[in-house]
Amino acid sequence: MKCALYIGTHDKDDWLARVGYYLTRHTQKGAYGHVTHCEAIHAENTDGSVTIASASLRDKGVRAKIVHLNPEHWLIADVPQWDVAESIWLLAETAGRPYDWRGALATRLPGNQDNRAWFCSEWLMYPYIREPATFGPHHLAAICMSIGSNVTAEFFKERDPVWQEAA
């Protein structure tokens, strides 16, 4: 499965979300401390778009959507050990569940998750990693790049003509 790791600015989000992402970025450590969100890539479409799924703060919970990813805002990891069918199953089971602010904060601060809700890295890792609620987006990025590979250049090179038209 391919995972999309967000490194953009969150300019389209409201001020409260931007504050949250700012705090995320400034409390995370390591080479992937700038990763603030993640998505499972469920499908790569012929028009250059992708179908992504995750728990999204912007979209207020678990959902899938079709988007054109901006190469300036995303890193792409290929983790062949992770079967996309398991992620698609998880989406069918959890679509519409709310975003878990408490759980996301609890990866950096004292606290607990909301067992009825999800945050991005918890949702994406749930089928593959034990205790996914203990990991933030930067942990997910480090895990993906360690057990998988960084395919960002190849991923966007394949979409370059389509991306140029869509921009």
C-alpha positions in Angstrom: 0.0 0.0 0.0 1.1 3.5 -0.6 0.9 6.1 2.1 0.7 9.9 1.5 2.5 12.0 4.2 1.5 15.6 4.3 4.3 18.2 4.6 2.3 21.3 3.4 1.3 24.5 5.1 -2.4 23.9 5.9 -3.3 27.3 4.4 -6.9 26.1 3.6 -7.6 25.1 7.2 -9.3 27.3 9.7 -7.2 29.1 12.4 -7.9 26.5 15.1 -6.7 23.6 12.9 -3.6 25.7 11.8 -2.8 26.2 15.5 -3.1 22.4 16.0 -0.9 21.6 13.1 1.7 24.2 14.2 1.8 22.6 17.6 2.1 19.2 16.0 5.0 20.3 13.8 6.8 21.9 16.7 6.4 19.1 19.3 7.3 16.2 17.0 11.0 15.1 16.6 13.2 13.5 14.1 13.6 13.6 10.3 9.8 13.5 9.8 8.8 16.0 12.5 7.3 18.2 9.7 4.7 15.5 8.7 1.4 16.6 10.1 -1.1 14.3 8.4 -1.3 11.0 6.5 -3.5 9.3 4.1 -3.8 5.7 2.8 -3.8 5.7 -1.0 -6.6 3.3 -2.0 -6.5 3.8 -5.8 -4.4 5.5 -8.4 -6.8 6.7 -11.1 -6.1 7.1 -14.8 -6.6 10.9 -14.7 -3.7 11.3 -12.3 -5.9 11.6 -9.2 -5.8 9.2 -6.3 -8.5 7.9 -3.9 -7.3 8.6 -0.4 -8.7 7.6 3.0 -8.0 8.5 6.6 -9.4 10.4 9.5 -9.2 14.1 8.6 -9.4 17.1 10.9 -10.4 19.2 7.9 -13.2 16.8 6.9 -14.2 16.2 10.6 -13.7 12.5 10.6 -13.1 9.2 8.7 -13.7 9.5 5.0 -12.4 8.8 1.5 -12.1 11.2 -1.4 -10.6 11.6 -4.8 -7.9 14.3 -5.1 -4.9 15.4 -7.1 -1.9 15.5 -4.7 0.4 18.5 -4.9 4.0 17.3 -5.2 5.1 20.2 -3.1 2.9 19.1 -0.1 3.3 15.3 0.0 5.8 12.5 0.5 4.8 9.1 -0.8 5.9 5.9 0.9 5.3 2.4 -0.6 4.8 -0.2 2.2 4.3 -3.5 0.3 3.8 -5.4 3.6 0.6 -3.5 4.1 -2.3 -4.8 2.1 -4.6 -2.0 0.8 -7.6 -4.4 1.1 -7.3 -4.2 4.9 -7.4 -0.4 4.8 -10.4 -0.5 2.4 -12.1 -2.9 4.9 -11.4 -0.4 7.8 -12.9 2.4 5.8 -16.1 0.4 5.3 -16.2 -0.2 9.1 -15.4 3.3 10.2 -16.6 5.8 7.6 -18.3 8.8 9.1 -16.8 8.4 12.6 -15.6 11.7 14.1 -12.1 13.0 14.3 -10.4 12.2 17.6 -8.9 15.5 18.9 -8.2 13.9 22.3 -6.3 11.0 20.8 -4.3 13.1 18.5 -3.2 15.4 21.4 -2.5 12.3 23.6 0.3 11.3 21.3 2.1 14.4 22.4 0.5 15.3 25.8 -0.9 13.4 28.8 -4.4 12.1 28.0 -6.4 9.3 26.4 -8.1 8.7 23.1 -11.8 8.7 22.3 -12.6 5.1 21.5 -15.5 6.2 19.2 -13.3 8.5 17.1 -10.1 8.4 15.1 -7.1 10.5 14.1 -5.1 10.1 10.9 -2.1 8.0 11.9 -4.1 5.9 14.3 -6.6 5.1 11.6 -4.0 4.4 8.9 -1.9 2.1 11.1 -4.8 0.3 12.8 -4.7 -2.9 10.5 -0.9 -3.1 10.6 0.6 -1.9 13.9 -0.2 -2.7 17.5 -1.3 0.2 19.7 -1.7 2.7 16.7 -3.2 5.4 19.0 0.3 5.9 20.5 1.8 7.1 17.2 1.7 10.5 15.6 2.1 11.3 12.0 5.9 11.7 12.2 6.1 8.2 13.8 4.0 6.8 10.9 6.3 8.5 8.4 9.4 7.0 10.0 7.8 3.5 10.1 6.7 3.7 6.5 10.1 4.9 5.3 11.9 2.3 7.4 9.9 -0.8 6.4 8.9 0.5 3.0 10.5 2.9 0.6 10.3 6.6 -0.4 8.6 6.6 -3.9 7.8 10.3 -4.0 9.8 11.1 -7.1 8.5 8.2 -9.1 4.9 8.7 -8.0 4.8 12.3 -9.1 6.9 11.7 -12.2 4.2 9.4 -13.4 1.6 12.1 -12.9 3.7 15.1 -14.1 1.7 15.7 -17.4 -1.6 15.4 -15.6 -0.4 17.5 -12.6 0.7 20.3 -15.0 -2.7 20.3 -16.7 -4.6 20.4 -13.3 -2.4 23.1 -11.8 
